[in-house]
Amino acid sequence: MLNTPATTVTFARRSVLESVAKTLEQYVFEEVPPSVIKGYRTEDGEQEYLVEWMDEFSDCWVFARDISDDIIEDFESGLEYAQVSKAYVPPSHLLGLSKDHAGNRLYLVKV
């Protein structure tokens, strides 16, 4: 280990680094993907969403600014997520025939 003499400069540097570390700790959070958004409300003029998490955390209200835009768009458009155990690609899909009115591919899935 390097023995650095304790000087006013090293003390000042360490003090600044500790201050920066404490500030960063306030803004560090764990990114946990939501399992599903269950609902929404407007509280004090801000949109909040009731989120169910994939881990053991209980459901809670989260500000829209703290949720990915694509997850909010999926919720608002009525899109639901599920684990797929098996997907069937019909022969018509291979010919390009199994598409919806917007041109998106359609699949039969077993959940």
A tleap script that builds the chain and sets N, CA, C and O, in Angstrom:
source leaprc.protein.ff14SB
mol = sequence {
  NMET LEU ASN THR PRO ALA THR THR VAL THR
  PHE ALA ARG ARG SER VAL LEU GLU SER VAL
  ALA LYS THR LEU GLU GLN TYR VAL PHE GLU
  GLU VAL PRO PRO SER VAL ILE LYS GLY TYR
  ARG THR GLU ASP GLY GLU GLN GLU TYR LEU
  VAL GLU TRP MET ASP GLU PHE SER ASP CYS
  TRP VAL PHE ALA ARG ASP ILE SER ASP ASP
  ILE ILE GLU ASP PHE GLU SER GLY LEU GLU
  TYR ALA GLN VAL SER LYS ALA TYR VAL PRO
  PRO SER HIE LEU LEU GLY LEU SER LYS ASP
  HIE ALA GLY ASN ARG LEU TYR LEU VAL LYS
  CVAL
}
set mol.1.N position { 0.841 -1.177 0.000 }
set mol.1.CA position { 0.000 0.000 0.000 }
set mol.1.C position { 0.888 1.242 0.000 }
set mol.1.O position { 1.921 1.287 0.668 }
set mol.2.N position { 0.475 2.216 -0.740 }
set mol.2.CA position { 1.236 3.450 -0.885 }
set mol.2.C position { 0.998 4.342 0.328 }
set mol.2.O position { -0.147 4.621 0.681 }
set mol.3.N position { 2.055 4.778 0.951 }
set mol.3.CA position { 1.943 5.686 2.092 }
set mol.3.C position { 2.096 7.113 1.607 }
set mol.3.O position { 3.201 7.575 1.322 }
set mol.4.N position { 0.970 7.804 1.519 }
set mol.4.CA position { 0.979 9.192 1.087 }
set mol.4.C position { 0.980 10.068 2.331 }
set mol.4.O position { 0.172 9.863 3.237 }
set mol.5.N position { 1.869 11.027 2.381 }
set mol.5.CA position { 1.889 11.895 3.564 }
set mol.5.C position { 0.597 12.703 3.659 }
set mol.5.O position { 0.077 13.184 2.652 }
set mol.6.N position { 0.095 12.841 4.866 }
set mol.6.CA position { -1.131 13.604 5.095 }
set mol.6.C position { -0.810 15.085 4.989 }
set mol.6.O position { -0.155 15.663 5.856 }
set mol.7.N position { -1.283 15.675 3.919 }
set mol.7.CA position { -1.086 17.110 3.730 }
set mol.7.C position { -2.452 17.778 3.604 }
set mol.7.O position { -3.478 17.105 3.512 }
set mol.8.N position { -2.450 19.056 3.600 }
set mol.8.CA position { -3.697 19.797 3.458 }
set mol.8.C position { -4.354 19.495 2.114 }
set mol.8.O position { -5.579 19.412 2.025 }
set mol.9.N position { -3.540 19.329 1.065 }
set mol.9.CA position { -4.065 19.048 -0.275 }
set mol.9.C position { -4.726 17.681 -0.328 }
set mol.9.O position { -5.829 17.545 -0.858 }
set mol.10.N position { -4.059 16.661 0.219 }
set mol.10.CA position { -4.649 15.313 0.187 }
set mol.10.C position { -5.908 15.271 1.040 }
set mol.10.O position { -6.869 14.591 0.681 }
set mol.11.N position { -5.922 15.979 2.157 }
set mol.11.CA position { -7.112 16.029 2.996 }
set mol.11.C position { -8.265 16.690 2.249 }
set mol.11.O position { -9.398 16.210 2.306 }
set mol.12.N position { -7.988 17.774 1.557 }
set mol.12.CA position { -9.016 18.485 0.792 }
set mol.12.C position { -9.563 17.608 -0.331 }
set mol.12.O position { -10.772 17.575 -0.561 }
set mol.13.N position { -8.681 16.901 -1.028 }
set mol.13.CA position { -9.118 16.008 -2.110 }
set mol.13.C position { -10.014 14.900 -1.572 }
set mol.13.O position { -11.055 14.587 -2.149 }
set mol.14.N position { -9.589 14.311 -0.452 }
set mol.14.CA position { -10.388 13.230 0.139 }
set mol.14.C position { -11.749 13.763 0.590 }
set mol.14.O position { -12.766 13.093 0.406 }
set mol.15.N position { -11.777 14.935 1.164 }
set mol.15.CA position { -13.019 15.539 1.621 }
set mol.15.C position { -13.980 15.768 0.446 }
set mol.15.O position { -15.178 15.504 0.552 }
set mol.16.N position { -13.443 16.258 -0.663 }
set mol.16.CA position { -14.269 16.481 -1.856 }
set mol.16.C position { -14.787 15.159 -2.410 }
set mol.16.O position { -15.958 15.065 -2.778 }
set mol.17.N position { -13.942 14.141 -2.475 }
set mol.17.CA position { -14.357 12.831 -2.980 }
set mol.17.C position { -15.444 12.211 -2.103 }
set mol.17.O position { -16.382 11.606 -2.621 }
set mol.18.N position { -15.330 12.352 -0.796 }
set mol.18.CA position { -16.354 11.831 0.100 }
set mol.18.C position { -17.670 12.570 -0.087 }
set mol.18.O position { -18.740 11.965 -0.015 }
set mol.19.N position { -17.599 13.856 -0.322 }
set mol.19.CA position { -18.799 14.651 -0.572 }
set mol.19.C position { -19.482 14.210 -1.874 }
set mol.19.O position { -20.704 14.069 -1.931 }
set mol.20.N position { -18.675 13.998 -2.912 }
set mol.20.CA position { -19.218 13.534 -4.195 }
set mol.20.C position { -19.843 12.152 -4.024 }
set mol.20.O position { -20.918 11.896 -4.564 }
set mol.21.N position { -19.194 11.262 -3.286 }
set mol.21.CA position { -19.722 9.912 -3.063 }
set mol.21.C position { -21.066 9.963 -2.348 }
set mol.21.O position { -21.982 9.226 -2.714 }
set mol.22.N position { -21.204 10.809 -1.346 }
set mol.22.CA position { -22.475 10.937 -0.624 }
set mol.22.C position { -23.573 11.473 -1.535 }
set mol.22.O position { -24.712 11.011 -1.469 }
set mol.23.N position { -23.243 12.441 -2.385 }
set mol.23.CA position { -24.220 12.981 -3.319 }
set mol.23.C position { -24.667 11.929 -4.319 }
set mol.23.O position { -25.859 11.812 -4.605 }
set mol.24.N position { -23.727 11.164 -4.853 }
set mol.24.CA position { -24.072 10.112 -5.810 }
set mol.24.C position { -24.941 9.034 -5.179 }
set mol.24.O position { -25.845 8.512 -5.832 }
set mol.25.N position { -24.684 8.692 -3.925 }
set mol.25.CA position { -25.481 7.675 -3.243 }
set mol.25.C position { -26.956 8.058 -3.174 }
set mol.25.O position { -27.824 7.185 -3.174 }
set mol.26.N position { -27.242 9.354 -3.116 }
set mol.26.CA position { -28.629 9.812 -3.064 }
set mol.26.C position { -29.363 9.563 -4.375 }
set mol.26.O position { -30.586 9.421 -4.386 }
set mol.27.N position { -28.627 9.510 -5.476 }
set mol.27.CA position { -29.253 9.382 -6.785 }
set mol.27.C position { -29.076 8.017 -7.425 }
set mol.27.O position { -29.513 7.802 -8.556 }
set mol.28.N position { -28.451 7.108 -6.729 }
set mol.28.CA position { -28.263 5.764 -7.255 }
set mol.28.C position { -29.496 4.945 -6.905 }
set mol.28.O position { -29.968 4.981 -5.769 }
set mol.29.N position { -30.008 4.219 -7.863 }
set mol.29.CA position { -31.155 3.366 -7.602 }
set mol.29.C position { -30.981 2.079 -8.393 }
set mol.29.O position { -30.221 2.018 -9.360 }
set mol.30.N position { -31.688 1.075 -7.966 }
set mol.30.CA position { -31.631 -0.216 -8.641 }
set mol.30.C position { -32.679 -0.228 -9.741 }
set mol.30.O position { -33.841 0.105 -9.509 }
set mol.31.N position { -32.263 -0.609 -10.927 }
set mol.31.CA position { -33.206 -0.683 -12.038 }
set mol.31.C position { -33.859 -2.057 -12.034 }
set mol.31.O position { -33.202 -3.073 -12.264 }
set mol.32.N position { -35.156 -2.074 -11.770 }
set mol.32.CA position { -35.915 -3.320 -11.722 }
set mol.32.C position { -37.014 -3.220 -12.771 }
set mol.32.O position { -37.804 -2.277 -12.745 }
set mol.33.N position { -37.078 -4.165 -13.684 }
set mol.33.CA position { -38.132 -4.083 -14.699 }
set mol.33.C position { -39.503 -4.364 -14.093 }
set mol.33.O position { -39.640 -5.254 -13.255 }
set mol.34.N position { -40.517 -3.609 -14.513 }
set mol.34.CA position { -41.864 -3.869 -13.998 }
set mol.34.C position { -42.455 -5.113 -14.630 }
set mol.34.O position { -42.182 -5.425 -15.790 }
set mol.35.N position { -43.271 -5.823 -13.856 }
set mol.35.CA position { -43.981 -6.976 -14.377 }
set mol.35.C position { -45.171 -6.507 -15.202 }
set mol.35.O position { -45.423 -6.994 -16.305 }
set mol.36.N position { -45.894 -5.549 -14.636 }
set mol.36.CA position { -47.063 -5.006 -15.325 }
set mol.36.C position { -47.411 -3.650 -14.700 }
set mol.36.O position { -47.170 -3.408 -13.517 }
set mol.37.N position { -47.977 -2.788 -15.522 }
set mol.37.CA position { -48.558 -1.548 -15.005 }
set mol.37.C position { -50.041 -1.826 -14.816 }
set mol.37.O position { -50.737 -2.206 -15.758 }
set mol.38.N position { -50.518 -1.634 -13.590 }
set mol.38.CA position { -51.897 -1.988 -13.250 }
set mol.38.C position { -52.884 -0.836 -13.401 }
set mol.38.O position { -54.079 -1.069 -13.585 }
set mol.39.N position { -52.409 0.386 -13.325 }
set mol.39.CA position { -53.319 1.517 -13.417 }
set mol.39.C position { -52.564 2.827 -13.424 }
set mol.39.O position { -51.333 2.852 -13.396 }
set mol.40.N position { -53.317 3.920 -13.463 }
set mol.40.CA position { -52.685 5.232 -13.463 }
set mol.40.C position { -53.571 6.224 -12.729 }
set mol.40.O position { -54.767 5.994 -12.547 }
set mol.41.N position { -52.974 7.321 -12.314 }
set mol.41.CA position { -53.697 8.409 -11.666 }
set mol.41.C position { -52.909 9.696 -11.873 }
set mol.41.O position { -51.730 9.664 -12.228 }
set mol.42.N position { -53.566 10.817 -11.650 }
set mol.42.CA position { -52.887 12.105 -11.680 }
set mol.42.C position { -52.860 12.635 -10.259 }
set mol.42.O position { -53.903 12.825 -9.633 }
set mol.43.N position { -51.674 12.868 -9.764 }
set mol.43.CA position { -51.474 13.334 -8.393 }
set mol.43.C position { -50.662 14.622 -8.438 }
set mol.43.O position { -49.534 14.625 -8.931 }
set mol.44.N position { -51.217 15.706 -7.933 }
set mol.44.CA position { -50.548 17.014 -7.933 }
set mol.44.C position { -50.105 17.424 -9.342 }
set mol.44.O position { -49.033 18.003 -9.517 }
set mol.45.N position { -50.930 17.124 -10.336 }
set mol.45.CA position { -50.630 17.506 -11.704 }
set mol.45.C position { -49.645 16.610 -12.429 }
set mol.45.O position { -49.315 16.867 -13.587 }
set mol.46.N position { -49.168 15.561 -11.769 }
set mol.46.CA position { -48.220 14.632 -12.403 }
set mol.46.C position { -48.850 13.259 -12.553 }
set mol.46.O position { -49.566 12.786 -11.670 }
set mol.47.N position { -48.572 12.627 -13.691 }
set mol.47.CA position { -49.081 11.284 -13.973 }
set mol.47.C position { -48.285 10.251 -13.184 }
set mol.47.O position { -47.055 10.274 -13.194 }
set mol.48.N position { -48.983 9.342 -12.501 }
set mol.48.CA position { -48.348 8.239 -11.779 }
set mol.48.C position { -48.955 6.929 -12.253 }
set mol.48.O position { -50.123 6.872 -12.638 }
set mol.49.N position { -48.144 5.875 -12.219 }
set mol.49.CA position { -48.594 4.551 -12.638 }
set mol.49.C position { -48.411 3.569 -11.497 }
set mol.49.O position { -47.394 3.594 -10.803 }
set mol.50.N position { -49.407 2.695 -11.301 }
set mol.50.CA position { -49.311 1.646 -10.297 }
set mol.50.C position { -48.557 0.480 -10.922 }
set mol.50.O position { -49.031 -0.142 -11.873 }
set mol.51.N position { -47.382 0.193 -10.381 }
set mol.51.CA position { -46.477 -0.781 -10.985 }
set mol.51.C position { -46.369 -2.027 -10.114 }
set mol.51.O position { -46.182 -1.939 -8.900 }
set mol.52.N position { -46.490 -3.187 -10.755 }
set mol.52.CA position { -46.197 -4.468 -10.103 }
set mol.52.C position { -44.810 -4.879 -10.575 }
set mol.52.O position { -44.537 -4.899 -11.775 }
set mol.53.N position { -43.936 -5.205 -9.628 }
set mol.53.CA position { -42.540 -5.498 -9.955 }
set mol.53.C position { -42.303 -6.987 -10.141 }
set mol.53.O position { -43.068 -7.812 -9.643 }
set mol.54.N position { -41.226 -7.332 -10.870 }
set mol.54.CA position { -40.882 -8.732 -11.116 }
set mol.54.C position { -40.228 -9.398 -9.908 }
set mol.54.O position { -40.159 -10.625 -9.839 }
set mol.55.N position { -39.750 -8.603 -8.961 }
set mol.55.CA position { -39.134 -9.193 -7.777 }
set mol.55.C position { -40.105 -9.112 -6.605 }
set mol.55.O position { -41.310 -8.975 -6.814 }
set mol.56.N position { -39.606 -9.194 -5.396 }
set mol.56.CA position { -40.476 -9.272 -4.226 }
set mol.56.C position { -41.000 -7.929 -3.731 }
set mol.56.O position { -41.711 -7.898 -2.727 }
set mol.57.N position { -40.679 -6.820 -4.390 }
set mol.57.CA position { -41.185 -5.524 -3.967 }
set mol.57.C position { -42.701 -5.457 -4.149 }
set mol.57.O position { -43.247 -6.017 -5.099 }
set mol.58.N position { -43.371 -4.764 -3.228 }
set mol.58.CA position { -44.818 -4.626 -3.333 }
set mol.58.C position { -45.158 -3.575 -4.395 }
set mol.58.O position { -44.318 -2.756 -4.768 }
set mol.59.N position { -46.401 -3.614 -4.871 }
set mol.59.CA position { -46.867 -2.659 -5.874 }
set mol.59.C position { -46.747 -1.244 -5.309 }
set mol.59.O position { -46.951 -1.021 -4.116 }
set mol.60.N position { -46.415 -0.298 -6.181 }
set mol.60.CA position { -46.318 1.088 -5.719 }
set mol.60.C position { -46.589 2.040 -6.881 }
set mol.60.O position { -46.509 1.667 -8.051 }
set mol.61.N position { -46.912 3.279 -6.519 }
set mol.61.CA position { -47.139 4.328 -7.502 }
set mol.61.C position { -45.803 4.953 -7.876 }
set mol.61.O position { -45.009 5.321 -7.011 }
set mol.62.N position { -45.569 5.066 -9.180 }
set mol.62.CA position { -44.294 5.580 -9.694 }
set mol.62.C position { -44.602 6.712 -10.672 }
set mol.62.O position { -45.499 6.596 -11.507 }
set mol.63.N position { -43.846 7.813 -10.560 }
set mol.63.CA position { -44.027 8.924 -11.491 }
set mol.63.C position { -43.688 8.491 -12.912 }
set mol.63.O position { -42.810 7.654 -13.124 }
set mol.64.N position { -44.389 9.064 -13.878 }
set mol.64.CA position { -44.174 8.730 -15.287 }
set mol.64.C position { -42.736 9.003 -15.713 }
set mol.64.O position { -42.194 8.283 -16.552 }
set mol.65.N position { -42.118 10.027 -15.151 }
set mol.65.CA position { -40.735 10.374 -15.526 }
set mol.65.C position { -39.743 9.277 -15.140 }
set mol.65.O position { -38.632 9.236 -15.669 }
set mol.66.N position { -40.135 8.384 -14.219 }
set mol.66.CA position { -39.250 7.319 -13.763 }
set mol.66.C position { -39.507 5.990 -14.457 }
set mol.66.O position { -38.917 4.971 -14.096 }
set mol.67.N position { -40.385 5.999 -15.454 }
set mol.67.CA position { -40.722 4.779 -16.204 }
set mol.67.C position { -40.369 4.996 -17.665 }
set mol.67.O position { -40.581 6.081 -18.207 }
set mol.68.N position { -39.838 3.977 -18.292 }
set mol.68.CA position { -39.462 4.060 -19.706 }
set mol.68.C position { -40.678 4.425 -20.563 }
set mol.68.O position { -41.778 3.921 -20.338 }
set mol.69.N position { -40.470 5.300 -21.542 }
set mol.69.CA position { -41.558 5.746 -22.418 }
set mol.69.C position { -42.220 4.590 -23.151 }
set mol.69.O position { -43.440 4.583 -23.316 }
set mol.70.N position { -41.425 3.601 -23.599 }
set mol.70.CA position { -42.023 2.498 -24.355 }
set mol.70.C position { -42.922 1.630 -23.483 }
set mol.70.O position { -43.893 1.067 -23.988 }
set mol.71.N position { -42.630 1.505 -22.197 }
set mol.71.CA position { -43.489 0.736 -21.300 }
set mol.71.C position { -44.818 1.464 -21.091 }
set mol.71.O position { -45.875 0.835 -21.047 }
set mol.72.N position { -44.761 2.780 -20.962 }
set mol.72.CA position { -45.986 3.568 -20.815 }
set mol.72.C position { -46.826 3.487 -22.087 }
set mol.72.O position { -48.046 3.333 -22.019 }
set mol.73.N position { -46.179 3.588 -23.245 }
set mol.73.CA position { -46.905 3.494 -24.522 }
set mol.73.C position { -47.584 2.136 -24.657 }
set mol.73.O position { -48.725 2.058 -25.111 }
set mol.74.N position { -46.889 1.059 -24.264 }
set mol.74.CA position { -47.490 -0.275 -24.316 }
set mol.74.C position { -48.722 -0.357 -23.419 }
set mol.74.O position { -49.744 -0.917 -23.817 }
set mol.75.N position { -48.630 0.202 -22.207 }
set mol.75.CA position { -49.763 0.188 -21.277 }
set mol.75.C position { -50.938 0.962 -21.852 }
set mol.75.O position { -52.074 0.488 -21.819 }
set mol.76.N position { -50.671 2.144 -22.374 }
set mol.76.CA position { -51.743 2.993 -22.891 }
set mol.76.C position { -52.386 2.426 -24.153 }
set mol.76.O position { -53.545 2.722 -24.442 }
set mol.77.N position { -51.648 1.616 -24.906 }
set mol.77.CA position { -52.222 0.999 -26.101 }
set mol.77.C position { -52.887 -0.344 -25.810 }
set mol.77.O position { -53.457 -0.970 -26.704 }
set mol.78.N position { -52.808 -0.782 -24.546 }
set mol.78.CA position { -53.472 -2.031 -24.159 }
set mol.78.C position { -52.646 -3.276 -24.395 }
set mol.78.O position { -53.172 -4.385 -24.305 }
set mol.79.N position { -51.360 -3.126 -24.698 }
set mol.79.CA position { -50.498 -4.270 -24.953 }
set mol.79.C position { -50.161 -4.980 -23.643 }
set mol.79.O position { -49.803 -4.337 -22.656 }
set mol.80.N position { -50.276 -6.304 -23.639 }
set mol.80.CA position { -49.955 -7.091 -22.458 }
set mol.80.C position { -48.778 -7.999 -22.753 }
set mol.80.O position { -48.591 -8.442 -23.886 }
set mol.81.N position { -47.985 -8.275 -21.726 }
set mol.81.CA position { -46.830 -9.159 -21.850 }
set mol.81.C position { -47.117 -10.483 -21.174 }
set mol.81.O position { -47.873 -10.541 -20.204 }
set mol.82.N position { -46.513 -11.554 -21.688 }
set mol.82.CA position { -46.650 -12.873 -21.078 }
set mol.82.C position { -45.438 -13.711 -21.445 }
set mol.82.O position { -44.766 -13.439 -22.440 }
set mol.83.N position { -45.160 -14.726 -20.646 }
set mol.83.CA position { -44.108 -15.676 -20.971 }
set mol.83.C position { -44.667 -16.655 -21.999 }
set mol.83.O position { -45.742 -17.221 -21.800 }
set mol.84.N position { -43.956 -16.850 -23.071 }
set mol.84.CA position { -44.405 -17.756 -24.127 }
set mol.84.C position { -43.652 -19.068 -23.989 }
set mol.84.O position { -42.422 -19.097 -23.979 }
set mol.85.N position { -44.418 -20.166 -23.882 }
set mol.85.CA position { -43.769 -21.466 -23.774 }
set mol.85.C position { -43.569 -22.096 -25.150 }
set mol.85.O position { -42.675 -22.922 -25.336 }
set mol.86.N position { -44.400 -21.705 -26.109 }
set mol.86.CA position { -44.281 -22.274 -27.443 }
set mol.86.C position { -44.923 -21.321 -28.450 }
set mol.86.O position { -45.978 -20.749 -28.177 }
set mol.87.N position { -44.292 -21.151 -29.606 }
set mol.87.CA position { -44.848 -20.310 -30.662 }
set mol.87.C position { -45.006 -21.145 -31.924 }
set mol.87.O position { -44.116 -21.916 -32.281 }
set mol.88.N position { -46.130 -20.991 -32.590 }
set mol.88.CA position { -46.412 -21.710 -33.824 }
set mol.88.C position { -46.371 -20.723 -34.979 }
set mol.88.O position { -47.080 -19.716 -34.971 }
set mol.89.N position { -45.554 -21.009 -35.954 }
set mol.89.CA position { -45.470 -20.177 -37.145 }
set mol.89.C position { -46.255 -20.886 -38.243 }
set mol.89.O position { -45.796 -21.889 -38.790 }
set mol.90.N position { -47.441 -20.365 -38.567 }
set mol.90.CA position { -48.256 -21.027 -39.585 }
set mol.90.C position { -47.613 -20.954 -40.964 }
set mol.90.O position { -46.842 -20.033 -41.236 }
set mol.91.N position { -47.919 -21.912 -41.839 }
set mol.91.CA position { -47.344 -21.897 -43.198 }
set mol.91.C position { -47.645 -20.599 -43.949 }
set mol.91.O position { -46.838 -20.147 -44.760 }
set mol.92.N position { -48.799 -20.007 -43.679 }
set mol.92.CA position { -49.134 -18.756 -44.365 }
set mol.92.C position { -48.170 -17.636 -43.970 }
set mol.92.O position { -47.976 -16.680 -44.720 }
set mol.93.N position { -47.575 -17.763 -42.797 }
set mol.93.CA position { -46.593 -16.766 -42.345 }
set mol.93.C position { -45.359 -16.817 -43.238 }
set mol.93.O position { -44.768 -15.784 -43.551 }
set mol.94.N position { -44.984 -17.992 -43.635 }
set mol.94.CA position { -43.815 -18.140 -44.494 }
set mol.94.C position { -44.042 -17.487 -45.852 }
set mol.94.O position { -43.095 -17.073 -46.520 }
set mol.95.N position { -45.308 -17.400 -46.253 }
set mol.95.CA position { -45.648 -16.761 -47.521 }
set mol.95.C position { -45.938 -15.275 -47.353 }
set mol.95.O position { -46.189 -14.566 -48.329 }
set mol.96.N position { -45.902 -14.809 -46.103 }
set mol.96.CA position { -46.175 -13.400 -45.847 }
set mol.96.C position { -47.650 -13.073 -45.749 }
set mol.96.O position { -48.029 -11.906 -45.850 }
set mol.97.N position { -48.506 -14.096 -45.551 }
set mol.97.CA position { -49.946 -13.861 -45.527 }
set mol.97.C position { -50.503 -13.566 -44.138 }
set mol.97.O position { -51.576 -12.971 -44.033 }
set mol.98.N position { -49.815 -13.958 -43.074 }
set mol.98.CA position { -50.371 -13.756 -41.730 }
set mol.98.C position { -49.881 -12.442 -41.137 }
set mol.98.O position { -48.931 -12.390 -40.356 }
set mol.99.N position { -50.584 -11.371 -41.550 }
set mol.99.CA position { -50.283 -10.036 -41.044 }
set mol.99.C position { -51.588 -9.337 -40.713 }
set mol.99.O position { -52.626 -9.626 -41.308 }
set mol.100.N position { -51.531 -8.411 -39.757 }
set mol.100.CA position { -52.729 -7.659 -39.411 }
set mol.100.C position { -52.888 -6.468 -40.357 }
set mol.100.O position { -52.117 -6.308 -41.303 }
set mol.101.N position { -53.898 -5.637 -40.090 }
set mol.101.CA position { -54.190 -4.508 -40.974 }
set mol.101.C position { -53.063 -3.468 -41.034 }
set mol.101.O position { -52.985 -2.685 -41.981 }
set mol.102.N position { -52.193 -3.466 -40.018 }
set mol.102.CA position { -51.072 -2.517 -39.995 }
set mol.102.C position { -49.803 -3.112 -40.590 }
set mol.102.O position { -48.773 -2.443 -40.663 }
set mol.103.N position { -49.879 -4.370 -41.013 }
set mol.103.CA position { -48.716 -5.011 -41.609 }
set mol.103.C position { -47.820 -5.736 -40.616 }
set mol.103.O position { -46.737 -6.192 -40.980 }
set mol.104.N position { -48.264 -5.848 -39.350 }
set mol.104.CA position { -47.481 -6.554 -38.334 }
set mol.104.C position { -47.699 -8.057 -38.449 }
set mol.104.O position { -48.802 -8.508 -38.757 }
set mol.105.N position { -46.661 -8.816 -38.205 }
set mol.105.CA position { -46.769 -10.286 -38.261 }
set mol.105.C position { -47.624 -10.801 -37.126 }
set mol.105.O position { -47.580 -10.270 -36.016 }
set mol.106.N position { -48.412 -11.849 -37.404 }
set mol.106.CA position { -49.251 -12.471 -36.402 }
set mol.106.C position { -48.682 -13.850 -36.057 }
set mol.106.O position { -48.193 -14.561 -36.936 }
set mol.107.N position { -48.747 -14.221 -34.789 }
set mol.107.CA position { -48.275 -15.514 -34.329 }
set mol.107.C position { -49.332 -16.142 -33.429 }
set mol.107.O position { -50.081 -15.438 -32.752 }
set mol.108.N position { -49.385 -17.436 -33.427 }
set mol.108.CA position { -50.171 -18.161 -32.444 }
set mol.108.C position { -49.198 -18.572 -31.349 }
set mol.108.O position { -48.158 -19.169 -31.627 }
set mol.109.N position { -49.536 -18.254 -30.108 }
set mol.109.CA position { -48.622 -18.572 -29.010 }
set mol.109.C position { -49.363 -19.326 -27.913 }
set mol.109.O position { -50.570 -19.167 -27.732 }
set mol.110.N position { -48.624 -20.137 -27.197 }
set mol.110.CA position { -49.165 -20.841 -26.042 }
set mol.110.C position { -48.525 -20.217 -24.811 }
set mol.110.O position { -47.302 -20.202 -24.674 }
set mol.111.N position { -49.352 -19.708 -23.929 }
set mol.111.CA position { -48.855 -19.021 -22.727 }
set mol.111.C position { -48.842 -19.973 -21.548 }
set mol.111.O position { -48.457 -19.585 -20.445 }
savepdb mol mol.pdb
quit
